[in-house]
Amino acid sequence: MFMKDQQNRLLKFIWITFVILLLVYLLIPDSIWTSGFIPIEKRKLSSELRFKHFNGNLWRLDDHLGKVIVVNYWATWCSPCLEEIPYFNKLAREYSNKNVQFIGVSLDNDLSMVPTFVERYSISYPIVVPDKDDAVVNSMFLALPTTLIYDKQGRLAKKHVGLLPEATLRSDIEELLNEP
């Protein structure tokens, strides 16, 4: 009798856990589970995207229309983020005269260490912090690193969650540069 009672409790626990996980999966938008290219006809303007430079100036996506924009959300404590920095630096320099803008968005809680970190790693592209009303940070689950790539019209075209290989990033940039 005791064993049967334990089995029933275990089955009940497994069933409840399954239902909870299923609900979580169904209620969270597909975009969180996937990385991929967004077809042109489904892209939406992202004009509300804005960040603050450490000097207090505002960075706005609207000011960079006509360029492919690579926005990398990262933090100083994130190991995969550190792996990306060398080739993000390299590609930012390589594409600087080809209508591509890289920008790093620090999600560190202690922002005082970020300028020293940027100097130590010789980060060549602008590093900013999210505006307190940043729609991207406030509206989506964000694992680090996350890289969002916008087309020349300021529409989100590509989303990568996790470590982004250099070859994939280069391919995405080239594809977007070749779009009309």
C-alpha positions as a Markdown table, in Angstrom:
| # | Residue | x | y | z |
|---|---|---|---|---|
| 1 | Met | 0.0 | 0.0 | 0.0 |
| 2 | Phe | 2.8 | 2.4 | 0.9 |
| 3 | Met | 4.6 | 1.7 | -2.4 |
| 4 | Lys | 1.4 | 2.3 | -4.4 |
| 5 | Asp | 0.9 | 5.6 | -2.6 |
| 6 | Gln | 4.4 | 6.7 | -3.5 |
| 7 | Gln | 4.0 | 5.7 | -7.1 |
| 8 | Asn | 0.7 | 7.7 | -7.3 |
| 9 | Arg | 2.5 | 10.8 | -5.9 |
| 10 | Leu | 5.4 | 10.4 | -8.3 |
| 11 | Leu | 3.0 | 10.0 | -11.3 |
| 12 | Lys | 1.1 | 13.1 | -10.2 |
| 13 | Phe | 4.3 | 15.1 | -9.8 |
| 14 | Ile | 5.5 | 14.0 | -13.3 |
| 15 | Trp | 2.1 | 14.9 | -14.8 |
| 16 | Ile | 2.0 | 18.3 | -13.2 |
| 17 | Thr | 5.6 | 19.1 | -14.2 |
| 18 | Phe | 4.8 | 18.1 | -17.8 |
| 19 | Val | 1.7 | 20.3 | -17.9 |
| 20 | Ile | 3.6 | 23.3 | -16.5 |
| 21 | Leu | 6.5 | 22.8 | -19.0 |
| 22 | Leu | 4.0 | 22.5 | -21.8 |
| 23 | Leu | 2.2 | 25.7 | -20.8 |
| 24 | Val | 5.5 | 27.6 | -20.6 |
| 25 | Tyr | 6.4 | 26.3 | -24.1 |
| 26 | Leu | 3.1 | 27.3 | -25.6 |
| 27 | Leu | 2.9 | 30.7 | -23.9 |
| 28 | Ile | 6.4 | 31.9 | -24.8 |
| 29 | Pro | 6.7 | 33.4 | -28.3 |
| 30 | Asp | 8.4 | 31.3 | -31.0 |
| 31 | Ser | 11.1 | 34.0 | -31.4 |
| 32 | Ile | 12.6 | 33.0 | -28.1 |
| 33 | Trp | 13.2 | 29.4 | -29.2 |
| 34 | Thr | 14.5 | 30.1 | -32.6 |
| 35 | Ser | 17.2 | 32.1 | -34.4 |
| 36 | Gly | 16.6 | 32.9 | -38.0 |
| 37 | Phe | 16.3 | 35.2 | -40.9 |
| 38 | Ile | 13.0 | 37.1 | -40.9 |
| 39 | Pro | 11.6 | 37.4 | -44.5 |
| 40 | Ile | 11.4 | 41.0 | -45.8 |
| 41 | Glu | 7.6 | 41.0 | -46.0 |
| 42 | Lys | 7.4 | 40.1 | -42.2 |
| 43 | Arg | 10.0 | 42.7 | -41.0 |
| 44 | Lys | 8.8 | 45.5 | -38.8 |
| 45 | Leu | 10.3 | 49.0 | -38.4 |
| 46 | Ser | 12.3 | 49.3 | -35.1 |
| 47 | Ser | 12.5 | 53.1 | -34.9 |
| 48 | Glu | 12.0 | 53.0 | -31.1 |
| 49 | Leu | 15.4 | 51.4 | -30.6 |
| 50 | Arg | 17.6 | 53.8 | -28.7 |
| 51 | Phe | 20.5 | 53.6 | -26.2 |
| 52 | Lys | 22.6 | 56.0 | -24.1 |
| 53 | His | 26.3 | 56.4 | -24.6 |
| 54 | Phe | 28.4 | 56.6 | -21.5 |
| 55 | Asn | 28.9 | 60.4 | -22.2 |
| 56 | Gly | 25.1 | 60.8 | -22.0 |
| 57 | Asn | 24.4 | 61.2 | -25.7 |
| 58 | Leu | 21.5 | 59.3 | -27.2 |
| 59 | Trp | 22.1 | 56.6 | -29.9 |
| 60 | Arg | 19.0 | 56.1 | -32.1 |
| 61 | Leu | 18.4 | 53.6 | -34.8 |
| 62 | Asp | 16.7 | 56.3 | -36.9 |
| 63 | Asp | 20.0 | 58.1 | -37.2 |
| 64 | His | 21.6 | 55.1 | -38.9 |
| 65 | Leu | 19.1 | 54.2 | -41.6 |
| 66 | Gly | 20.8 | 53.1 | -44.8 |
| 67 | Lys | 23.2 | 50.9 | -42.8 |
| 68 | Val | 23.1 | 47.3 | -41.6 |
| 69 | Ile | 23.1 | 47.6 | -37.8 |
| 70 | Val | 24.5 | 44.8 | -35.6 |
| 71 | Val | 23.3 | 45.2 | -32.0 |
| 72 | Asn | 25.1 | 42.8 | -29.5 |
| 73 | Tyr | 23.6 | 42.5 | -26.0 |
| 74 | Trp | 26.4 | 41.4 | -23.7 |
| 75 | Ala | 27.9 | 41.7 | -20.2 |
| 76 | Thr | 31.4 | 41.7 | -18.8 |
| 77 | Trp | 30.7 | 38.5 | -16.8 |
| 78 | Cys | 29.4 | 36.6 | -19.8 |
| 79 | Ser | 32.0 | 34.0 | -21.1 |
| 80 | Pro | 30.5 | 33.6 | -24.6 |
| 81 | Cys | 30.3 | 37.4 | -24.9 |
| 82 | Leu | 34.1 | 37.5 | -24.3 |
| 83 | Glu | 34.6 | 35.0 | -27.1 |
| 84 | Glu | 32.7 | 37.1 | -29.6 |
| 85 | Ile | 34.6 | 40.4 | -28.9 |
| 86 | Pro | 37.7 | 39.7 | -31.0 |
| 87 | Tyr | 35.9 | 38.9 | -34.2 |
| 88 | Phe | 33.2 | 41.6 | -33.6 |
| 89 | Asn | 36.1 | 44.0 | -33.3 |
| 90 | Lys | 37.6 | 42.7 | -36.5 |
| 91 | Leu | 34.3 | 42.8 | -38.5 |
| 92 | Ala | 33.4 | 46.2 | -37.1 |
| 93 | Arg | 36.7 | 47.6 | -38.5 |
| 94 | Glu | 36.4 | 45.6 | -41.8 |
| 95 | Tyr | 32.9 | 46.8 | -42.5 |
| 96 | Ser | 33.3 | 50.4 | -41.1 |
| 97 | Asn | 33.3 | 51.9 | -44.6 |
| 98 | Lys | 30.6 | 49.6 | -46.0 |
| 99 | Asn | 27.5 | 50.9 | -44.4 |
| 100 | Val | 27.6 | 48.6 | -41.4 |
| 101 | Gln | 27.3 | 49.8 | -37.8 |
| 102 | Phe | 28.2 | 47.6 | -34.8 |
| 103 | Ile | 27.0 | 48.6 | -31.4 |
| 104 | Gly | 27.4 | 46.7 | -28.1 |
| 105 | Val | 24.7 | 47.1 | -25.4 |
| 106 | Ser | 26.1 | 46.4 | -21.9 |
| 107 | Leu | 23.6 | 44.8 | -19.6 |
| 108 | Asp | 25.9 | 44.9 | -16.6 |
| 109 | Asn | 24.4 | 45.9 | -13.3 |
| 110 | Asp | 27.6 | 47.7 | -12.3 |
| 111 | Leu | 28.3 | 50.0 | -15.2 |
| 112 | Ser | 31.3 | 51.6 | -13.6 |
| 113 | Met | 33.5 | 48.7 | -14.7 |
| 114 | Val | 32.4 | 48.8 | -18.4 |
| 115 | Pro | 34.7 | 51.6 | -19.7 |
| 116 | Thr | 37.8 | 49.9 | -18.2 |
| 117 | Phe | 36.7 | 46.6 | -19.7 |
| 118 | Val | 36.2 | 48.3 | -23.1 |
| 119 | Glu | 39.7 | 49.7 | -23.0 |
| 120 | Arg | 41.3 | 46.4 | -21.8 |
| 121 | Tyr | 39.7 | 44.5 | -24.7 |
| 122 | Ser | 40.2 | 47.3 | -27.2 |
| 123 | Ile | 36.6 | 47.3 | -28.3 |
| 124 | Ser | 36.4 | 49.4 | -31.4 |
| 125 | Tyr | 32.7 | 49.8 | -31.8 |
| 126 | Pro | 30.4 | 52.0 | -29.6 |
| 127 | Ile | 29.3 | 50.5 | -26.3 |
| 128 | Val | 26.1 | 51.8 | -24.9 |
| 129 | Val | 23.5 | 51.1 | -22.2 |
| 130 | Pro | 19.8 | 50.4 | -22.7 |
| 131 | Asp | 17.4 | 53.3 | -22.2 |
| 132 | Lys | 15.2 | 52.5 | -19.2 |
| 133 | Asp | 12.3 | 52.2 | -21.7 |
| 134 | Asp | 14.2 | 49.9 | -24.1 |
| 135 | Ala | 11.5 | 47.9 | -25.8 |
| 136 | Val | 13.8 | 45.0 | -26.6 |
| 137 | Val | 15.1 | 44.6 | -23.1 |
| 138 | Asn | 11.7 | 45.1 | -21.5 |
| 139 | Ser | 9.7 | 42.9 | -23.9 |
| 140 | Met | 11.7 | 39.8 | -24.5 |
| 141 | Phe | 13.6 | 37.1 | -22.6 |
| 142 | Leu | 17.2 | 37.9 | -23.3 |
| 143 | Ala | 19.9 | 35.3 | -22.9 |
| 144 | Leu | 23.5 | 36.5 | -23.3 |
| 145 | Pro | 24.9 | 37.1 | -25.7 |
| 146 | Thr | 22.0 | 38.0 | -28.0 |
| 147 | Thr | 22.7 | 39.7 | -31.4 |
| 148 | Leu | 20.0 | 41.4 | -33.4 |
| 149 | Ile | 20.7 | 42.5 | -36.9 |
| 150 | Tyr | 18.7 | 45.2 | -38.6 |
| 151 | Asp | 18.4 | 45.8 | -42.3 |
| 152 | Lys | 19.1 | 49.1 | -44.0 |
| 153 | Gln | 15.5 | 50.2 | -43.5 |
| 154 | Gly | 15.8 | 49.8 | -39.7 |
| 155 | Arg | 13.8 | 46.5 | -39.6 |
| 156 | Leu | 14.8 | 43.6 | -37.5 |
| 157 | Ala | 16.1 | 41.0 | -40.0 |
| 158 | Lys | 18.0 | 38.4 | -37.8 |
| 159 | Lys | 18.1 | 37.3 | -34.2 |
| 160 | His | 20.8 | 35.1 | -32.7 |
| 161 | Val | 20.6 | 33.9 | -29.1 |
| 162 | Gly | 23.9 | 32.6 | -27.7 |
| 163 | Leu | 27.4 | 32.6 | -29.2 |
| 164 | Leu | 27.3 | 33.8 | -32.8 |
| 165 | Pro | 30.0 | 32.2 | -35.0 |
| 166 | Glu | 32.0 | 34.7 | -37.0 |
| 167 | Ala | 31.2 | 33.0 | -40.4 |
| 168 | Thr | 27.5 | 33.2 | -39.6 |
| 169 | Leu | 27.7 | 36.9 | -38.7 |
| 170 | Arg | 29.7 | 37.7 | -41.8 |
| 171 | Ser | 27.2 | 35.8 | -44.0 |
| 172 | Asp | 24.2 | 37.6 | -42.4 |
| 173 | Ile | 25.9 | 41.0 | -43.0 |
| 174 | Glu | 26.7 | 40.2 | -46.6 |
| 175 | Glu | 23.2 | 39.0 | -47.3 |
| 176 | Leu | 21.7 | 42.2 | -45.8 |
| 177 | Leu | 24.1 | 44.4 | -47.6 |
| 178 | Asn | 23.1 | 42.8 | -50.9 |
| 179 | Glu | 19.4 | 43.5 | -50.3 |
| 180 | Pro | 17.8 | 46.3 | -52.2 |
